[in-house]
Amino acid sequence: MDKKNCPSAPFKKGHSIFAVFEDRTFKFTEDLVIIDEELTVEATKQKNKTDYRATMPCVTKGCGNWDGQKCAVPDQMRQYLEPIVDVYNYRNCPIKSTCRWHAQEGELACQICPLIKTRFFDLQVDHRGEF
């Protein structure tokens, strides 16, 4: 089985950036950019972690978006987003060949991908281990 990558990973050290939002425009990076400590500190200072789209290996059953068969994010997002057609050059996507969404949905996934900004909140755990 081929390993797939999640195109909606959290901005986290060790993950890789494959696209950025600049001036409200979605742009692929030429190559994957590994998120290191320096980039994490800079993005945290500027509070712009959502300006990046990151990828990591898909964890299937270890993810809340896994429905038992596939990633549910593309189906969920299509309910809210009108796909973009012929706007972006999908061939330039550095993760297309390993993308979980593309493997499942083909070009339909590519048409909604530029519309999604991934936002994760750091959960704070109190001393009793409760949220």
Long-range contacts (C-beta under 8 A, 24 or more apart in sequence): 2-98, 2-103, 3-57, 3-58, 3-98, 4-57, 4-58, 4-98, 4-99, 4-100, 4-103, 5-55, 5-56, 5-57, 5-58, 5-95, 5-98, 5-99, 5-100, 6-55, 6-56, 6-57, 6-58, 6-59, 6-63, 6-71, 6-100, 7-53, 7-55, 7-95, 7-99, 7-100, 7-101, 7-102, 7-113, 8-53, 8-65, 8-73, 8-116, 8-118, 9-54, 9-55, 9-56, 9-118, 10-54, 10-56, 10-118, 10-120, 11-35, 11-40, 11-43, 11-49, 11-50, 11-52, 11-54, 11-118, 11-120, 12-40, 12-54, 12-56, 13-37, 13-40, 14-56, 15-54, 15-55, 15-56, 16-54, 16-55, 16-56, 17-52, 17-53, 17-54, 17-55, 18-53, 18-54, 18-55, 18-93, 18-94, 18-95, 19-52, 19-53, 19-93, 19-114, 20-51, 20-52, 20-53, 21-50, 21-51, 21-52, 21-53, 21-117, 22-51, 26-53, 26-88, 26-113, 26-114, 26-115, 28-92, 28-93, 28-94, 29-94, 30-94, 31-94, 32-94, 32-95, 50-117, 50-118, 50-119, 53-113, 53-116, 53-117, 53-118, 54-118, 55-95, 55-99, 58-100, 70-104, 71-100, 71-101, 71-104, 73-101, 73-116, 74-101, 74-104, 74-105, 74-108, 74-109, 74-112, 77-112, 77-115, 77-116, 78-108, 78-112, 81-112, 81-115, 81-116, 83-108, 83-111, 83-112, 84-111, 84-112, 84-114, 84-115, 85-111, 87-114, 88-114
